[in-house]
Amino acid sequence: MRVRPNWAYVLAFDVAVDRLVAARVGLGGAVLDRREAVRPRAGADLDHVVDVLARFGRQLYEAAPADSVCVGIGASYCGMIRPGDGMVRFGPDMGWVDQAFGAELSERLGLGIPVPVGNEAHLGALAEQQRGAGVGLQNLLYLHGDVGVGGGIIVGGKLLDGDGGYGCELGHMVVNPYNGRPCGCGSHGCLEAEVGERALLDAAGRPAHLWGRDALRSVVDDADRGDESAREALRRIGDWLGIGVANLINLFNPGMVIFGGMLRDIYPGAAPQVRHRIATNVLPVARERVRLRTCALGDDSTLVGAAELAFADLMADPLATLARTRPH
């Protein structure tokens, strides 16, 4: 059976820290069309987010070629998701607790298609393994950083997601229990508290009113130009990141560690400290083959992961999936 890549497509949605993205994605992960909006960090309630994404989704659906068919929908969200129904159990960055994100988005789209939802870092790991830096690897770690840090672990070619689907919260691995920074989860010294957005900006002496990707990149740019305070900030973050990565390599023996989100920007300047921690703290046989890479799909790793989630039914049973869809 052959399906033209642009004929069968999915709608993919990504609720990221600073943006809301919707895309029409073809087989193979090709983004055919997209819409994007800035996501306010404060006041982004369920109704607002679903309203924006549903509007984008309908625009993409209506703009698709007349003979094409939407075979699925998937969404990525920066929080802990109940796999069966797309319920956001806990989304600390947005203050969401037990919000029916998947069901609400499906209803407002009005296409009669359910919307499975996945954790952004889990989906980023799947996307990089299937379409990005980790193609062909059966064992890898994906670390996704923004305000906090999330993670996805592929073991034996499959996502490690835990008993309830809430596994791989790598950002809440405690790396500095005695003098650690406070974390949004209520603990202290979590990996995300030590290497997240605010940790880097504070280490670089940036004022509290500066935040976001542009502020992070300004630190990286200053370090590239030789600014010593920016370089020291990257060294500090790199050391804590290296401690976390070293622990994970000892635990899971991955073939590759991939850095995504804002960690993609930070890693090049922090790499010496990360590599030093690996050389110092990882068992020799576990570190001898591991490769460190930034994500190949850029900021679309999580979006492409949402598309892979949406294509899951088609890949599992193409005839049954196509039988219950209808062309435009």
C-alpha angles and dihedrals in degrees: 000000000000125000121192107240094230095043099062112045142159134217112239126192130192125194101194131172096267105013146043114218133187125181143174105229128191131209111293093035098280111158104224100178135353147186126202138185135180112258115217112227092219125053097014096143126175094262094053095046094047091046092055095044095045091051091050091046094053090048091052092046093050092047094053118109115277095245096044126105132214106224099179150344130228137177137201121210132183098236147051112308132194101228099212099062109009093252113163101225095180130002106169097180091059100027093242119156121176095346117165094227099155095046094046093049092048092050095049094046087058095203096121091240122124118236115223113199129208137188109265096234093046090052092044089056092051092047094050091047094050103031110009145040095332101052109147095017121120097192124043145138124224119196117193119192134189124120085343136004128260131180145205125199124199113198121179090351094304133100114255102223106155134231098308099023093262099107130120096047087157093164089068095056103119111236100161109034100162106044101013129143117256114266128213089241090066097256129102131237098020115160092250091051090054099042106023129109098279093046092057095044092048092048089052092050095247116159119254094250091064115086142136137064095305091055091050092049091050089061091049091047092049090051090051089053091053102261104159097207090054091047091050090050091055091047091052093048090044091055094054091042089051092052090053094045092047091054091050094048090052090050101043109018094218124190090223141015113208124198118209140170113023089342086072088065096041101043100075091058093040097043098100091058093044091051091046092054091048091050091047103038108028123085108255097239092049094052101042096089105025117118126203117215142162116237116279095209094057116204090345095070093100093041092052088047089056088052091052088052090052092050093051096097093048091050092047097046114002097176095051092044094050091045092063096045129078131209120247 
